């Protein structure tokens, strides 16, 4: 089974490139399942319902998120109603939504998608290592393929979780930094790993935001409002090929598609 995991989708331009190109990508690479991190689709911080609907219509199968999951109040009800929209599973009890998706592909292959968040420089959450253990204990025997989006700041934290889950899941990929890493690999236990998928949206600014608005913050220390960058739009992610009999990954390849 081939899975496309898409790095943080930023703003309307990020949604647009997926809407316009995803079907062609699926056909060219024979993609069976698509996962995208969508926590930045609302102007770079947060999620809005229209963007969720657009991405589902474009062919995204499951959407993950992270520390900006609840920035927009209008998305709270959607988390409770749309099982394909995930928030980190290690948020405390009582938070809207769920942190995992368990379902079946039309081919009969069952998939488990876990959304976890790091704790270094991030909101207060439960331990993602222990949360992963709990979810795998409850659901791993029901899935032929298991993939993890680890939304985290520190590369060391991401690598540690990848090693911790090696051999127990099909893939662990990182999101959040918006910068693609060049460390895609198959770990010794057969788990595909990549520290960060990168960003889907405008690469003309600073991690999706307009350069001048970001520079003003650095030069003045004033928390001014950031604007989304425009131009040099790319789709970043990784294509992972999984042997559904062994649950191990055969390969992982970076994707960096320039759009407009």
C-alpha positions as CSV (number, residue, x, y, z in Angstrom):
1,X,0.0,0.0,0.0
2,X,1.3,3.5,-0.9
3,X,0.5,6.3,1.5
4,X,1.1,10.0,0.8
5,X,1.7,12.0,4.0
6,X,1.5,15.8,3.3
7,X,3.4,18.4,5.4
8,X,1.7,21.3,7.2
9,X,-0.8,22.8,4.8
10,X,-0.6,26.6,5.1
11,X,-3.3,29.1,4.1
12,X,-5.5,29.1,1.0
13,X,-2.6,28.5,-1.3
14,X,-1.8,25.3,0.5
15,X,-5.4,24.1,0.1
16,X,-5.4,25.2,-3.5
17,X,-2.4,23.2,-4.6
18,X,-3.9,20.1,-3.0
19,X,-7.2,20.7,-4.7
20,X,-5.6,21.2,-8.1
21,X,-2.9,18.6,-8.0
22,X,-3.7,15.8,-5.6
23,X,-5.7,13.6,-8.1
24,X,-2.8,13.7,-10.6
25,X,-0.3,12.9,-7.9
26,X,-2.5,9.9,-6.7
27,X,-2.6,8.6,-10.3
28,X,1.1,9.1,-11.1
29,X,2.4,7.5,-7.9
30,X,-0.5,5.0,-7.5
31,X,-1.3,6.4,-4.1
32,X,-3.8,4.4,-2.0
33,X,-4.3,6.7,1.0
34,X,-3.6,10.4,1.7
35,X,-3.0,12.0,5.1
36,X,-2.4,15.8,5.5
37,X,-1.6,18.0,8.5
38,X,-4.1,20.9,8.3
39,X,-3.6,22.9,11.5
40,X,-2.4,26.0,9.5
41,X,-5.0,26.2,6.7
42,X,-6.8,29.2,8.3
43,X,-4.3,31.9,7.3
44,X,-1.4,30.1,8.9
45,X,-2.8,29.4,12.3
46,X,-5.9,27.2,12.9
47,X,-8.4,25.3,11.0
48,X,-11.7,26.5,9.4
49,X,-14.6,24.3,8.3
50,X,-14.6,25.3,4.7
51,X,-10.9,24.3,4.3
52,X,-11.7,20.9,5.8
53,X,-14.5,20.4,3.4
54,X,-12.3,21.4,0.4
55,X,-9.5,19.0,1.4
56,X,-11.9,16.1,1.8
57,X,-13.4,16.9,-1.6
58,X,-9.9,17.0,-3.1
59,X,-9.2,13.5,-1.9
60,X,-7.5,13.8,1.4
61,X,-8.5,10.7,3.5
62,X,-7.5,11.8,7.0
63,X,-6.4,15.1,8.4
64,X,-4.0,15.6,11.4
65,X,-3.2,18.7,13.4
66,X,-1.2,20.0,16.3
67,X,-0.8,23.0,18.6
68,X,-3.0,25.2,16.5
69,X,-5.8,22.7,16.3
70,X,-8.2,24.8,18.4
71,X,-7.2,28.4,17.4
72,X,-10.5,28.9,15.6
73,X,-13.6,28.5,17.7
74,X,-15.7,27.6,14.7
75,X,-13.8,24.3,14.3
76,X,-14.6,22.9,17.7
77,X,-17.9,21.4,16.6
78,X,-16.3,19.9,13.5
79,X,-13.8,18.0,15.7
80,X,-16.8,16.3,17.4
81,X,-18.6,15.5,14.2
82,X,-15.9,14.6,11.6
83,X,-13.9,11.5,12.6
84,X,-11.4,12.1,9.7
85,X,-10.2,15.3,11.4
86,X,-7.8,14.5,14.2
87,X,-6.2,16.5,17.1
88,X,-3.2,15.2,19.0
89,X,-4.2,12.1,21.0
90,X,-2.1,13.2,24.0
91,X,-4.2,16.3,24.7
92,X,-5.9,15.9,28.2
93,X,-9.2,14.1,28.6
94,X,-12.2,16.2,27.8
95,X,-10.7,18.0,24.7
96,X,-13.0,17.8,21.6
97,X,-12.4,15.3,19.0
98,X,-10.1,12.2,18.9
99,X,-6.5,11.6,18.2
100,X,-6.7,8.5,16.1
101,X,-8.6,7.1,13.1
102,X,-9.2,3.4,12.5
103,X,-10.8,2.4,9.2
104,X,-10.7,0.2,6.2
105,X,-9.5,1.0,2.6
106,X,-11.8,-0.2,-0.2
107,X,-9.2,-2.9,-0.9
108,X,-9.9,-4.4,2.5
109,X,-6.7,-3.2,4.2
110,X,-7.3,-1.7,7.6
111,X,-5.4,1.4,8.7
112,X,-4.7,3.1,12.0
113,X,-3.6,6.8,11.9
114,X,-2.2,8.2,15.2
115,X,-1.8,11.9,15.8
116,X,0.6,12.8,18.6
117,X,2.2,16.0,19.8
118,X,5.6,16.7,21.3
119,X,6.1,18.4,24.7
120,X,9.2,20.6,24.1
121,X,8.2,24.2,23.5
122,X,4.6,23.1,23.0
123,X,1.3,23.3,24.9
124,X,1.0,21.2,28.0
125,X,0.0,17.6,27.0
126,X,0.3,14.1,28.3
127,X,3.3,12.0,27.4
128,X,3.2,11.1,23.7
129,X,5.3,8.0,24.3
130,X,3.0,6.5,26.9
131,X,-0.1,7.6,24.8
132,X,1.3,5.7,21.8
133,X,1.8,2.6,24.0
134,X,-1.8,2.8,25.1
135,X,-3.3,3.3,21.6
136,X,-1.2,0.5,20.2
137,X,-2.2,-1.8,23.0
138,X,-5.8,-1.2,22.3
139,X,-5.9,-1.0,18.5
140,X,-2.7,-2.4,16.8
141,X,-4.1,-5.9,16.4
142,X,-6.9,-4.4,14.3
143,X,-4.7,-2.7,11.7
144,X,-2.6,-3.9,8.8
145,X,-0.9,-0.5,8.4
146,X,-0.1,2.0,11.3
147,X,1.2,5.5,10.6
148,X,2.0,8.2,13.1
149,X,2.1,12.0,12.6
150,X,4.3,13.4,15.4
151,X,3.8,17.1,15.6
152,X,6.8,18.4,17.5
153,X,9.4,21.1,17.7
154,X,12.5,19.3,18.7
155,X,14.2,17.0,16.2
156,X,15.6,14.9,19.1
157,X,12.1,14.3,20.4
158,X,10.9,13.2,17.0
159,X,13.9,10.9,16.5
160,X,13.4,9.4,19.9
161,X,9.7,8.5,19.2
162,X,10.6,7.1,15.8
163,X,13.1,4.8,17.5
164,X,10.7,4.0,20.3
165,X,8.0,2.8,17.9
166,X,10.3,1.1,15.4
167,X,9.0,-2.3,14.5
168,X,5.6,-1.6,16.1
169,X,4.2,0.8,13.4
170,X,4.7,1.2,9.7
171,X,5.8,4.9,9.7
172,X,6.6,7.8,12.0
173,X,6.9,11.2,10.3
174,X,7.2,14.6,11.9
175,X,5.4,17.8,11.2
176,X,5.4,21.4,12.7
177,X,8.7,23.0,11.7
178,X,7.6,23.6,8.0
179,X,11.1,22.7,6.8
180,X,11.7,19.5,5.0
181,X,14.4,17.2,6.4
182,X,16.6,15.0,4.3
183,X,16.7,12.0,6.7
184,X,14.1,9.8,5.3
185,X,15.0,6.2,6.1
186,X,13.8,2.7,7.1
187,X,14.7,2.1,10.7
188,X,16.1,-1.3,11.7
189,X,12.7,-2.7,12.8
190,X,11.1,-1.8,9.4
191,X,9.5,1.5,10.3
192,X,9.7,4.4,7.8
193,X,10.9,7.6,9.4
194,X,11.4,11.3,8.5
195,X,11.9,14.1,11.0
196,X,9.8,16.7,9.2
197,X,7.6,16.5,6.1
198,X,8.0,20.2,5.4
199,X,5.2,22.6,4.3
200,X,2.5,22.8,1.6
201,X,1.9,26.4,0.7
202,X,4.0,29.5,-0.2
203,X,7.8,29.1,0.2
204,X,8.4,32.7,-0.7
205,X,8.4,34.0,2.8
206,X,9.3,32.6,6.2
207,X,7.7,29.2,6.9
208,X,4.6,30.3,5.1
209,X,4.3,33.9,6.4
210,X,5.2,37.1,4.5
211,X,8.8,38.0,5.0
212,X,8.2,41.7,6.0
213,X,5.7,40.9,8.7
214,X,8.0,38.3,10.2
215,X,11.0,40.6,10.0
216,X,9.1,43.3,11.9
217,X,8.7,40.9,14.8
218,X,12.4,40.0,14.9
219,X,13.5,43.6,14.7
220,X,11.1,45.2,17.1
221,X,10.1,42.4,19.5
222,X,6.5,43.4,19.0
223,X,4.0,40.6,18.4
224,X,2.6,42.1,15.2
225,X,0.1,40.3,13.0
226,X,1.6,38.0,10.5
227,X,0.3,37.7,6.9
228,X,0.4,34.6,4.6
229,X,3.2,34.7,2.0
230,X,2.3,34.4,-1.7
231,X,4.1,32.7,-4.6
232,X,6.5,29.8,-4.9
233,X,3.8,27.4,-3.8
234,X,5.0,23.8,-3.2
235,X,3.5,20.6,-1.9
236,X,5.9,18.9,0.5
237,X,5.5,15.4,1.9
238,X,6.6,11.8,1.6
239,X,5.4,8.7,-0.2
240,X,5.6,5.5,1.9
241,X,5.2,2.0,0.5
242,X,4.1,-0.5,3.1
243,X,3.9,-4.3,3.0
244,X,0.5,-4.9,4.5
245,X,1.4,-8.5,5.3
246,X,4.3,-7.6,7.6
247,X,3.2,-4.1,8.4
248,X,6.8,-3.0,7.6
249,X,7.7,-0.2,5.2
250,X,9.4,-1.0,1.9
251,X,10.4,2.5,1.1
252,X,10.0,6.2,1.9
253,X,10.6,9.0,-0.6
254,X,10.4,12.8,-0.2
255,X,8.0,14.8,-2.4
256,X,8.7,18.4,-3.3
257,X,6.3,19.5,-6.0
258,X,6.4,23.1,-7.3
259,X,3.0,24.4,-8.3
260,X,2.9,28.1,-9.1
